[in-house]
Amino acid sequence: MDPYETDPYETDPYETPSDEPAEHHRLAAHLKRLAEAGAADEMSVIGAVLSDPDRTMAQGAVLRHLDLRAERLHLEPAYEPWRESTALAVVHHPFLTRRLEEWTLLRVIVLKRPWSPDALLASSDWLQGKVAAASRADADARGLLAERGRTRRVRHLARTTGRDGRGAAVTQATPRRA
């Protein structure tokens, strides 16, 4: 069968070839279960995935799920109850707990609520990059990262996000009435 003749929309994105190692099959199954979990059973599915004997793979699957859910929810009121439930489900997993805390910090910065400069400067490269690239982020947060961000990439992103390439602020044109 020619792989170029298959329709990518007719294949299961979580399917793995039969010659793949067992952990690849389990990862695909975990990702599928997490993607299909409803709000009522999401935390129990997270707990089940985290009980997999391959802790690194299990945490990777939950991290991917957490990032996808937080990306959709972080600007919505539903984020807070989801965050509280998820925090309980990942409490014994420091990396997942930190990522959830960083999504919460991103949320408050983008929603322009009070935030701690020290917390932002102590955050991971991942979060600093997300804040620097977020055009909706608080201007003070981007200014702080432009001056003191951990990496050159973060400092550059923070300086240029929302700019036109020449350093001028980009403003959206106001529609005129006819």
Backbone as a printed PyTorch tensor [residue, N CA C, xyz], in Angstrom:
tensor([[[  0.8430,  -1.1810,   0.0000],
         [  0.0000,   0.0000,   0.0000],
         [  0.8870,   1.2430,   0.0000]],

        [[  0.6560,   2.1250,  -0.9200],
         [  1.4160,   3.3610,  -1.0450],
         [  0.9380,   4.3560,   0.0150]],

        [[  1.8460,   4.8250,   0.9160],
         [  1.4090,   5.7450,   1.9780],
         [  0.8830,   7.0670,   1.4430]],

        [[  1.2510,   7.4170,   0.2190],
         [  0.7860,   8.6760,  -0.3540],
         [ -0.6290,   8.5730,  -0.9040]],

        [[ -1.1450,   7.3430,  -0.9860],
         [ -2.4980,   7.1480,  -1.4950],
         [ -3.5380,   7.1160,  -0.3840]],

        [[ -3.1030,   7.1180,   0.8620],
         [ -4.0610,   7.0670,   1.9630],
         [ -4.5580,   8.4650,   2.2800]],

        [[ -5.7810,   8.5330,   2.6660],
         [ -6.3890,   9.8010,   3.0530],
         [ -6.0950,  10.0240,   4.5340]],

        [[ -5.3500,  11.0890,   4.8980],
         [ -5.0060,  11.2920,   6.3060],
         [ -6.2250,  11.4910,   7.1940]],

        [[ -7.3510,  11.8650,   6.6150],
         [ -8.5520,  12.0820,   7.4150],
         [ -9.3000,  10.7810,   7.6860]],

        [[ -8.8930,   9.7120,   7.0370],
         [ -9.5340,   8.4190,   7.2600],
         [ -8.7510,   7.5550,   8.2330]],

        [[ -7.6370,   8.0590,   8.7440],
         [ -6.8380,   7.2860,   9.6760],
         [ -7.0330,   7.8190,  11.0810]],

        [[ -6.8330,   6.9460,  12.0400],
         [ -6.9470,   7.3190,  13.4460],
         [ -5.6210,   7.9440,  13.8750]],

        [[ -5.6040,   9.2110,  14.3120],
         [ -4.3360,   9.8400,  14.6850],
         [ -3.6880,   9.1880,  15.8980]],

        [[ -4.4320,   8.3840,  16.6310],
         [ -3.8820,   7.7250,  17.8120],
         [ -3.4470,   6.2960,  17.5130]],

        [[ -3.6320,   5.8550,  16.2940],
         [ -3.2770,   4.4930,  15.9150],
         [ -1.7660,   4.4090,  15.7340]],

        [[ -1.1830,   3.3040,  16.1980],
         [  0.2490,   3.0900,  16.0090],
         [  0.4320,   1.7970,  15.2390]],

        [[  1.4800,   1.7170,  14.4180],
         [  1.7290,   0.4730,  13.6810],
         [  1.9480,  -0.6880,  14.6380]],

        [[  1.6260,  -1.8890,  14.1810],
         [  1.6930,  -3.0590,  15.0640],
         [  3.1150,  -3.4010,  15.4810]],

        [[  4.1260,  -2.9360,  14.7520],
         [  5.5010,  -3.2510,  15.1320],
         [  6.0890,  -2.2330,  16.1190]],

        [[  5.2830,  -1.3020,  16.5640],
         [  5.7300,  -0.3110,  17.5430],
         [  5.8400,  -0.9680,  18.9200]],

        [[  6.7210,  -0.4390,  19.7750],
         [  6.8240,  -0.9640,  21.1440],
         [  5.5100,  -0.7880,  21.9130]],

        [[  5.3350,  -1.6050,  22.9250],
         [  4.0930,  -1.6070,  23.7150],
         [  3.7940,  -0.2390,  24.3240]],

        [[  4.8370,   0.4750,  24.7660],
         [  4.5780,   1.7790,  25.3860],
         [  4.0270,   2.7870,  24.3750]],

        [[  4.3530,   2.6240,  23.1080],
         [  3.7800,   3.5040,  22.0870],
         [  2.2860,   3.2430,  21.9330]],

        [[  1.9180,   1.9700,  22.0120],
         [  0.4900,   1.6230,  21.9440],
         [ -0.2480,   2.1700,  23.1650]],

        [[  0.3850,   2.0340,  24.3430],
         [ -0.2530,   2.5550,  25.5550],
         [ -0.3660,   4.0750,  25.5000]],

        [[  0.6700,   4.7510,  25.0090],
         [  0.6120,   6.2070,  24.8800],
         [ -0.5460,   6.6030,  23.9690]],

        [[ -0.6660,   5.9450,  22.8330],
         [ -1.7610,   6.2570,  21.9060],
         [ -3.1090,   6.0190,  22.5740]],

        [[ -3.2190,   4.9250,  23.3230],
         [ -4.4810,   4.6210,  24.0140],
         [ -4.7720,   5.6680,  25.0910]],

        [[ -3.7430,   6.0640,  25.8340],
         [ -3.9320,   7.0900,  26.8700],
         [ -4.3700,   8.4160,  26.2540]],

        [[ -3.7110,   8.8250,  25.1790],
         [ -4.0750,  10.0900,  24.5280],
         [ -5.5080,  10.0500,  24.0210]],

        [[ -5.9000,   8.9100,  23.4980],
         [ -7.2720,   8.7730,  22.9900],
         [ -8.2760,   8.8470,  24.1390]],

        [[ -7.9840,   8.1270,  25.2400],
         [ -8.8850,   8.1640,  26.4030],
         [ -9.0010,   9.5780,  26.9670]],

        [[ -7.8860,  10.2750,  27.0560],
         [ -7.9060,  11.6430,  27.5770],
         [ -8.6880,  12.5730,  26.6550]],

        [[ -8.5020,  12.4160,  25.3550],
         [ -9.2130,  13.2700,  24.3920],
         [-10.7140,  13.0270,  24.4240]],

        [[-11.1040,  11.7970,  24.6890],
         [-12.5250,  11.4400,  24.6780],
         [-13.1960,  11.6030,  26.0350]],

        [[-12.4210,  11.8900,  27.0740],
         [-12.9830,  11.9900,  28.4250],
         [-13.9180,  13.1870,  28.5250]],

        [[-15.0580,  12.9530,  29.1130],
         [-15.9880,  14.0470,  29.3860],
         [-15.5990,  14.7280,  30.6800]],

        [[-16.2070,  15.8580,  30.9550],
         [-15.8880,  16.6200,  32.1630],
         [-16.0900,  15.7850,  33.4250]],

        [[-17.1050,  14.9290,  33.4260],
         [-17.4220,  14.1450,  34.6230],
         [-16.3560,  13.0990,  34.9410]],

        [[-15.7050,  12.5530,  33.9180],
         [-14.7300,  11.4920,  34.1810],
         [-13.2920,  11.8820,  33.8430]],

        [[-13.0480,  13.1250,  33.4860],
         [-11.7050,  13.5520,  33.0850],
         [-10.6660,  13.2910,  34.1750]],

        [[-10.9650,  13.6180,  35.4170],
         [ -9.9770,  13.4710,  36.4880],
         [ -9.6910,  12.0050,  36.7950]],

        [[-10.6960,  11.1560,  36.6990],
         [-10.4400,   9.7310,  36.9270],
         [ -9.6010,   9.1520,  35.7950]],

        [[ -9.7960,   9.6340,  34.5790],
         [ -8.9700,   9.1790,  33.4550],
         [ -7.5320,   9.6630,  33.6500]],

        [[ -7.3560,  10.9030,  34.0850],
         [ -6.0050,  11.4030,  34.3670],
         [ -5.3420,  10.5210,  35.4190]],

        [[ -6.0660,  10.1950,  36.4780],
         [ -5.5220,   9.3250,  37.5180],
         [ -5.1450,   7.9570,  36.9880]],

        [[ -5.9860,   7.3920,  36.1310],
         [ -5.6960,   6.0780,  35.5520],
         [ -4.4470,   6.1350,  34.6740]],

        [[ -4.3300,   7.1780,  33.8780],
         [ -3.1530,   7.3170,  33.0090],
         [ -1.8980,   7.4620,  33.8620]],

        [[ -1.9740,   8.2550,  34.9190],
         [ -0.8050,   8.4700,  35.7700],
         [ -0.4140,   7.2280,  36.5610]],

        [[ -1.2670,   6.2160,  36.5950],
         [ -0.9160,   4.9680,  37.2770],
         [ -0.1570,   4.0120,  36.3590]],

        [[  0.0620,   4.3910,  35.1080],
         [  0.8240,   3.5570,  34.1810],
         [  2.2240,   3.3430,  34.7470]],

        [[  2.7770,   2.1400,  34.6170],
         [  4.1140,   1.8870,  35.1650],
         [  5.2200,   2.7400,  34.5240]],

        [[  5.0270,   3.1820,  33.2950],
         [  6.0050,   4.0530,  32.6430],
         [  5.6320,   5.4970,  32.9840]],

        [[  6.1920,   5.9940,  34.0840],
         [  5.8140,   7.3110,  34.6050],
         [  6.1000,   8.4430,  33.6190]],

        [[  7.2200,   8.3580,  32.9220],
         [  7.5820,   9.4230,  31.9810],
         [  6.5670,   9.5060,  30.8530]],

        [[  6.2160,   8.3660,  30.2980],
         [  5.2420,   8.3270,  29.2090],
         [  3.8780,   8.7960,  29.7030]],

        [[  3.4800,   8.3420,  30.8800],
         [  2.1760,   8.7170,  31.4290],
         [  2.1040,  10.2270,  31.6800]],

        [[  3.1490,  10.7750,  32.2740],
         [  3.1610,  12.2150,  32.5300],
         [  3.1940,  13.0060,  31.2260]],

        [[  3.8750,  12.4760,  30.2150],
         [  3.8870,  13.1330,  28.9090],
         [  2.4990,  13.1780,  28.2910]],

        [[  1.7490,  12.0890,  28.4300],
         [  0.3810,  12.0500,  27.8960],
         [ -0.5060,  13.0500,  28.6370]],

        [[ -0.3960,  13.0750,  29.9540],
         [ -1.2150,  14.0050,  30.7420],
         [ -0.7910,  15.4460,  30.4640]],

        [[  0.5030,  15.6870,  30.2970],
         [  0.9740,  17.0360,  29.9740],
         [  0.3670,  17.5170,  28.6580]],

        [[  0.3680,  16.6540,  27.6580],
         [ -0.2210,  17.0490,  26.3690],
         [ -1.7000,  17.3800,  26.5420]],

        [[ -2.4050,  16.5530,  27.2990],
         [ -3.8270,  16.7900,  27.5490],
         [ -4.0290,  18.0940,  28.3290]],

        [[ -3.2320,  18.2680,  29.3740],
         [ -3.3430,  19.4720,  30.2030],
         [ -3.1200,  20.7240,  29.3500]],

        [[ -2.0950,  20.7070,  28.4940],
         [ -1.8210,  21.8690,  27.6440],
         [ -2.9730,  22.1490,  26.6800]],

        [[ -3.5340,  21.1030,  26.0950],
         [ -4.6530,  21.3000,  25.1640],
         [ -5.8700,  21.8770,  25.8760]],

        [[ -6.1980,  21.3210,  27.0430],
         [ -7.3690,  21.8040,  27.7960],
         [ -7.1420,  23.2230,  28.3040]],

        [[ -5.9680,  23.4830,  28.8570],
         [ -5.6850,  24.8180,  29.3930],
         [ -5.6780,  25.8580,  28.2770]],

        [[ -5.1700,  25.4970,  27.1170],
         [ -5.1760,  26.4370,  25.9850],
         [ -6.5990,  26.8470,  25.6330]],

        [[ -7.5230,  25.8950,  25.6940],
         [ -8.9260,  26.2040,  25.3750],
         [ -9.6160,  26.9580,  26.5030]],

        [[ -9.2490,  26.6670,  27.7450],
         [ -9.9980,  27.1870,  28.8900],
         [ -9.4000,  28.4090,  29.5800]],

        [[ -8.1310,  28.7060,  29.4000],
         [ -7.4650,  29.6630,  30.2940],
         [ -8.0560,  31.0690,  30.2850]],

        [[ -8.8050,  31.4370,  29.2780],
         [ -9.4380,  32.7600,  29.2680],
         [-10.9030,  32.7120,  29.6790]],

        [[-11.3890,  31.5280,  29.9820],
         [-12.8090,  31.3290,  30.2900],
         [-13.0250,  31.1840,  31.7960]],

        [[-14.2310,  31.4940,  32.2840],
         [-14.5400,  31.2830,  33.7080],
         [-14.4360,  29.8080,  34.1180]],

        [[-14.6370,  28.8980,  33.1850],
         [-14.5720,  27.4630,  33.4930],
         [-13.1600,  27.0120,  33.8510]],

        [[-12.1630,  27.8620,  33.6110],
         [-10.7830,  27.4790,  33.9120],
         [-10.5820,  27.1960,  35.3980]],

        [[-11.0850,  28.0570,  36.2620],
         [-10.8210,  27.9280,  37.7010],
         [-11.2990,  26.6010,  38.2840]],

        [[-12.5600,  26.1900,  38.0720],
         [-12.9490,  24.8870,  38.6210],
         [-12.1680,  23.7330,  37.9880]],

        [[-11.8570,  23.8490,  36.6940],
         [-11.0640,  22.8060,  36.0420],
         [ -9.6710,  22.7500,  36.6630]],

        [[ -9.0620,  23.9100,  36.8920],
         [ -7.7260,  23.9720,  37.4890],
         [ -7.7130,  23.3450,  38.8780]],

        [[ -8.7340,  23.6540,  39.6780],
         [ -8.7930,  23.0960,  41.0330],
         [ -8.8710,  21.5770,  41.0030]],

        [[ -9.7080,  21.0370,  40.1440],
         [ -9.8380,  19.5770,  40.0310],
         [ -8.5550,  18.9550,  39.5080]],

        [[ -7.9800,  19.5800,  38.5020],
         [ -6.7600,  19.0470,  37.9010],
         [ -5.6050,  19.0990,  38.8920]],

        [[ -5.5290,  20.1550,  39.6830],
         [ -4.4590,  20.2680,  40.6830],
         [ -4.5060,  19.0950,  41.6530]],

        [[ -5.6990,  18.6820,  42.0430],
         [ -5.8240,  17.5210,  42.9330],
         [ -5.3910,  16.2410,  42.2320]],

        [[ -5.6980,  16.1310,  40.9440],
         [ -5.3650,  14.9130,  40.1980],
         [ -3.8650,  14.7750,  39.9510]],

        [[ -3.1360,  15.8990,  39.8890],
         [ -1.7000,  15.8400,  39.5700],
         [ -0.8150,  16.2270,  40.7550]],

        [[ -1.3870,  16.3150,  41.9450],
         [ -0.6780,  16.8290,  43.1190],
         [  0.6430,  16.0990,  43.3960]],

        [[  0.7480,  14.8290,  43.0670],
         [  1.9710,  14.0630,  43.3440],
         [  2.9410,  14.0690,  42.1660]],

        [[  2.7260,  14.9510,  41.2220],
         [  3.5610,  15.0260,  40.0200],
         [  4.0400,  16.4690,  39.8580]],

        [[  5.2250,  16.7840,  40.4100],
         [  5.7030,  18.1690,  40.4680],
         [  5.7430,  18.8890,  39.1170]],

        [[  6.1700,  18.2080,  38.0580],
         [  6.2410,  18.8910,  36.7680],
         [  4.8530,  19.2830,  36.2790]],

        [[  3.8880,  18.3850,  36.4160],
         [  2.5220,  18.6840,  35.9870],
         [  1.9130,  19.7920,  36.8500]],

        [[  2.2050,  19.7580,  38.1390],
         [  1.7170,  20.7960,  39.0500],
         [  2.2820,  22.1550,  38.6500]],

        [[  3.5740,  22.1740,  38.3400],
         [  4.1860,  23.4480,  37.9330],
         [  3.5810,  23.9550,  36.6240]],

        [[  3.3570,  23.0550,  35.6660],
         [  2.7900,  23.5010,  34.3890],
         [  1.4090,  24.1010,  34.6180]],

        [[  0.6180,  23.4760,  35.4790],
         [ -0.7120,  24.0030,  35.7790],
         [ -0.6060,  25.3860,  36.4370]],

        [[  0.3400,  25.5430,  37.3550],
         [  0.5590,  26.8510,  37.9870],
         [  0.9780,  27.8940,  36.9490]],

        [[  1.7820,  27.4770,  35.9800],
         [  2.2170,  28.4200,  34.9520],
         [  1.0730,  28.8020,  34.0170]],

        [[  0.1750,  27.8650,  33.7130],
         [ -1.0140,  28.2250,  32.9350],
         [ -1.8390,  29.2580,  33.6980]],

        [[ -1.9030,  29.1040,  35.0160],
         [ -2.6640,  30.0490,  35.8320],
         [ -2.0010,  31.4220,  35.8200]],

        [[ -0.6770,  31.4660,  35.8870],
         [  0.0300,  32.7440,  35.8060],
         [ -0.1810,  33.3780,  34.4270]],

        [[ -0.1260,  32.5890,  33.3710],
         [ -0.4040,  33.1200,  32.0330],
         [ -1.8030,  33.7090,  31.9850]],

        [[ -2.7420,  33.0070,  32.5840],
         [ -4.1350,  33.4820,  32.6070],
         [ -4.2350,  34.8680,  33.2450]],

        [[ -3.6410,  35.0290,  34.4210],
         [ -3.7850,  36.3160,  35.1100],
         [ -3.0550,  37.4310,  34.3630]],

        [[ -1.9470,  37.1050,  33.7130],
         [ -1.2200,  38.1240,  32.9490],
         [ -2.0290,  38.5530,  31.7320]],

        [[ -2.5990,  37.5960,  31.0190],
         [ -3.3740,  37.9210,  29.8130],
         [ -4.6740,  38.6370,  30.1760]],

        [[ -5.2710,  38.2580,  31.3010],
         [ -6.5030,  38.9170,  31.7350],
         [ -6.2250,  40.2350,  32.4670]],

        [[ -4.9400,  40.5770,  32.5560],
         [ -4.4950,  41.8400,  33.1690],
         [ -4.9470,  41.9720,  34.6260]],

        [[ -4.8020,  40.8720,  35.3360],
         [ -5.0490,  40.8510,  36.7800],
         [ -3.7060,  40.9790,  37.4880]],

        [[ -3.7060,  41.2350,  38.7910],
         [ -2.4300,  41.3710,  39.5040],
         [ -1.5860,  40.0920,  39.4050]],

        [[ -0.2980,  40.2810,  39.1580],
         [  0.6290,  39.1570,  39.0320],
         [  1.9620,  39.5610,  39.6400]],

        [[  2.7850,  38.5830,  39.9300],
         [  4.0650,  38.8190,  40.5870],
         [  5.2040,  38.8170,  39.5650]],

        [[  5.9550,  39.9190,  39.4680],
         [  7.1140,  39.9310,  38.5760],
         [  8.1220,  38.8320,  38.9220]],

        [[  8.3190,  38.5770,  40.2210],
         [  9.2540,  37.5250,  40.6270],
         [  8.7970,  36.1580,  40.1280]],

        [[  7.4920,  35.9030,  40.1860],
         [  6.9740,  34.6190,  39.7020],
         [  7.2130,  34.4760,  38.2030]],

        [[  7.0200,  35.5500,  37.4530],
         [  7.2450,  35.4860,  36.0080],
         [  8.7220,  35.2740,  35.7060]],

        [[  9.6000,  35.9860,  36.3920],
         [ 11.0350,  35.8330,  36.1480],
         [ 11.5470,  34.4630,  36.5760]],

        [[ 10.9010,  33.8420,  37.5630],
         [ 11.3060,  32.5110,  38.0210],
         [ 10.6540,  31.3960,  37.2040]],

        [[  9.7540,  31.7440,  36.3150],
         [  9.0200,  30.7280,  35.5520],
         [  9.9090,  30.0860,  34.4940]],

        [[  9.3980,  29.0240,  33.9160],
         [ 10.1360,  28.2640,  32.9040],
         [ 10.2850,  29.0500,  31.6090]],

        [[ 11.2210,  28.6070,  30.7840],
         [ 11.3680,  29.1930,  29.4520],
         [ 10.0610,  29.0590,  28.6750]],

        [[  9.3560,  27.9490,  28.8840],
         [  8.0840,  27.7170,  28.1950],
         [  7.1060,  28.8530,  28.4910]],

        [[  6.9130,  29.1600,  29.7770],
         [  5.9520,  30.2070,  30.1290],
         [  6.4440,  31.5800,  29.6780]],

        [[  7.7120,  31.8670,  29.8870],
         [  8.2130,  33.1620,  29.4470],
         [  7.9970,  33.3380,  27.9460]],

        [[  8.1960,  32.2800,  27.1720],
         [  7.9450,  32.3480,  25.7350],
         [  6.4810,  32.5710,  25.4140]],

        [[  5.5900,  31.8930,  26.1510],
         [  4.1460,  32.0720,  25.9320],
         [  3.7290,  33.5150,  26.2300]],

        [[  4.2100,  34.0690,  27.3310],
         [  3.8480,  35.4420,  27.7010],
         [  4.4350,  36.4240,  26.6900]],

        [[  5.6940,  36.2310,  26.3250],
         [  6.3450,  37.1440,  25.3840],
         [  5.6320,  37.1550,  24.0360]],

        [[  5.1030,  36.0160,  23.6220],
         [  4.4440,  35.9060,  22.3160],
         [  2.9670,  36.2710,  22.3590]],

        [[  2.4140,  36.4330,  23.5450],
         [  0.9760,  36.7000,  23.6730],
         [  0.7040,  38.1830,  23.4720]],

        [[  0.1170,  38.5150,  22.3490],
         [ -0.1540,  39.9280,  22.0670],
         [ -1.1490,  40.5210,  23.0580]],

        [[ -1.9570,  39.6690,  23.6940],
         [ -2.9350,  40.1510,  24.6780],
         [ -2.3460,  40.2620,  26.0810]],

        [[ -1.0990,  39.8520,  26.2520],
         [ -0.4890,  39.8720,  27.5830],
         [ -0.3080,  41.3050,  28.0690]],

        [[ -0.3010,  41.4590,  29.3670],
         [ -0.0680,  42.7410,  30.0130],
         [  1.2390,  43.3420,  29.4870]],

        [[  1.2000,  44.6010,  29.1020],
         [  2.3820,  45.2740,  28.5430],
         [  3.5330,  45.2960,  29.5440]],

        [[  3.2340,  45.4090,  30.8380],
         [  4.2920,  45.4030,  31.8470],
         [  4.9980,  44.0560,  31.8830]],

        [[  4.2560,  42.9740,  31.6800],
         [  4.8580,  41.6380,  31.6690],
         [  5.7940,  41.5000,  30.4750]],

        [[  5.3360,  41.9360,  29.3120],
         [  6.2000,  41.8590,  28.1270],
         [  7.4090,  42.7810,  28.2830]],

        [[  7.2160,  43.9520,  28.8900],
         [  8.3390,  44.8590,  29.1300],
         [  9.3780,  44.2470,  30.0590]],

        [[  8.9100,  43.6000,  31.1130],
         [  9.8110,  42.9320,  32.0510],
         [ 10.6060,  41.8430,  31.3380]],

        [[  9.9160,  41.0520,  30.5040],
         [ 10.6050,  39.9790,  29.7840],
         [ 11.5410,  40.5350,  28.7150]],

        [[ 11.2070,  41.6680,  28.1210],
         [ 12.0910,  42.2850,  27.1250],
         [ 13.4210,  42.6860,  27.7660]],

        [[ 13.3630,  43.0820,  29.0340],
         [ 14.5760,  43.4950,  29.7440],
         [ 15.2780,  42.3360,  30.4390]],

        [[ 14.4880,  41.4460,  31.0580],
         [ 15.0860,  40.4570,  31.9610],
         [ 14.6830,  39.0200,  31.6700]],

        [[ 14.0870,  38.7600,  30.5120],
         [ 13.7280,  37.3910,  30.1560],
         [ 14.9560,  36.4970,  30.1510]],

        [[ 14.7510,  35.2330,  30.4190],
         [ 15.8570,  34.3060,  30.5920],
         [ 16.6740,  34.0880,  29.3160]],

        [[ 16.0310,  34.0410,  28.1660],
         [ 16.7490,  33.7370,  26.9300],
         [ 16.6700,  34.9080,  25.9480]],

        [[ 17.5930,  34.9280,  24.9910],
         [ 17.5510,  35.9650,  23.9510],
         [ 16.2600,  35.8700,  23.1630]],

        [[ 15.8060,  34.6570,  22.9060],
         [ 14.5650,  34.4700,  22.1550],
         [ 13.3920,  35.1300,  22.8790]],

        [[ 13.2910,  34.9030,  24.1820],
         [ 12.2070,  35.4970,  24.9750],
         [ 12.3180,  37.0190,  24.9580]],

        [[ 13.5140,  37.5390,  25.1630],
         [ 13.6870,  39.0010,  25.1680],
         [ 13.3040,  39.5950,  23.8150]],

        [[ 13.7020,  38.9370,  22.7370],
         [ 13.3610,  39.4160,  21.3920],
         [ 11.8530,  39.3460,  21.1540]],

        [[ 11.2450,  38.2160,  21.4820],
         [  9.7910,  38.0760,  21.3080],
         [  9.0420,  39.1480,  22.0840]],

        [[  9.4670,  39.3780,  23.3110],
         [  8.7860,  40.3680,  24.1540],
         [  8.9120,  41.7710,  23.5670]],

        [[ 10.0590,  42.0580,  22.9470],
         [ 10.2430,  43.3860,  22.3410],
         [  9.4510,  43.5470,  21.0540]],

        [[  9.2520,  42.4720,  20.3120],
         [  8.6690,  42.6010,  18.9710],
         [  7.2170,  42.1780,  18.8570]],

        [[  6.6690,  41.4960,  19.8290],
         [  5.2630,  41.0940,  19.7580],
         [  4.3890,  42.3370,  19.7640]],

        [[  3.4810,  42.3950,  18.8030],
         [  2.6090,  43.5580,  18.6980],
         [  3.2800,  44.7310,  18.0150]],

        [[  4.4090,  44.4780,  17.3710],
         [  5.1490,  45.5370,  16.6710],
         [  5.1480,  45.2240,  15.1810]],

        [[  5.4460,  46.2090,  14.3690],
         [  5.3600,  46.0430,  12.9170],
         [  6.6670,  45.6460,  12.2440]],

        [[  7.6930,  45.2810,  12.9820],
         [  8.9660,  44.9150,  12.3950],
         [  9.9580,  46.0740,  12.4220]],

        [[  9.4770,  47.2950,  12.5130],
         [ 10.3500,  48.4700,  12.6240],
         [ 10.3510,  48.9860,  14.0610]],

        [[  9.6550,  48.2900,  14.9360],
         [  9.6020,  48.7120,  16.3240],
         [  8.4120,  49.5660,  16.6710]],

        [[  7.6170,  49.9280,  15.6740],
         [  6.4390,  50.7570,  15.9400],
         [  5.2920,  49.8850,  16.4170]],

        [[  4.5540,  50.3900,  17.3700],
         [  3.4100,  49.6350,  17.8820],
         [  2.3690,  49.4660,  16.7880]],

        [[  1.8180,  48.2820,  16.7250],
         [  0.7640,  48.0010,  15.7550],
         [ -0.5640,  48.3430,  16.4040]],

        [[ -1.3440,  49.1360,  15.7360],
         [ -2.6810,  49.4490,  16.2310],
         [ -3.6780,  48.9590,  15.2090]],

        [[ -4.8110,  48.5440,  15.6870],
         [ -5.8440,  48.0860,  14.7690],
         [ -6.6590,  49.2840,  14.3200]],

        [[ -6.9310,  49.3130,  13.0330],
         [ -7.7270,  50.4080,  12.4850],
         [ -9.1380,  50.3380,  13.0390]],

        [[ -9.6620,  51.4930,  13.3820],
         [-11.0330,  51.5670,  13.8640],
         [-11.9570,  51.6560,  12.6610]],

        [[-12.9500,  50.7740,  12.5770],
         [-13.8560,  50.8390,  11.4330],
         [-14.5940,  52.1770,  11.4210]],

        [[-14.7250,  52.7390,  10.2420],
         [-15.4260,  54.0170,  10.0980],
         [-16.8640,  53.7650,   9.7120]],

        [[-17.7150,  54.6340,  10.2100],
         [-19.1320,  54.5490,   9.8360],
         [-19.3340,  55.2150,   8.4890]],

        [[-20.2290,  54.6640,   7.7290],
         [-20.5150,  55.2460,   6.4080],
         [-21.5230,  56.3560,   6.5080]]])
